[in-house]
């Protein structure tokens, strides 16, 4: 895995040893950031189910102001921190939290953690996507900026509903076995 563009372009990241972790491919990350390009500069980016941290680090490389990495696995959190060190990302630009995604969103509502401009959510394909989407669209919509974008990576055969708890899917991009669904707040 490598950083594709921006400040950290060409840096090779450490990959997870486990086959249970499915990193977002370079090609899919490039497609994602082609879509996000007009929004990424100085954005607050939330990487839910961050895995190796490649997507969030790519966001920092391309000009995101801050990235919060959320990952439930202690080993993956350690890997994210190692990858951040490889790229010499400052502690003011990134935060790594070891917690389950929905629990993190619940905690964020009470901790005044600010709002996010972009949320990237890439759970294991077998996981429940709707619970997190409901959390983000329901009470969690207070955690999203007015024009926030929620991007969900999922298996191309796993279709997500057009609307979920105040979020509406406006675009779906399919590439190989994966798909990216782009949601925005409806109000």
ABEGO torsion letter per residue (X at the ends): XBBABEAABGBBBBBBABAABBBBBAAAAAAAAAAAAAAABGBBBBBBGAEAGAAAAAAAAAGBABBBBBBABAAAAAAAAAAAAAAGBBAAABBBBBBBAAAAAAAAAAAGAEBBABBBBBBBAABBAAAAAAAAABAAAAABBAABBBBBBBBAABBBBABBGGBBBABBBBBEABBBBBBBBAX
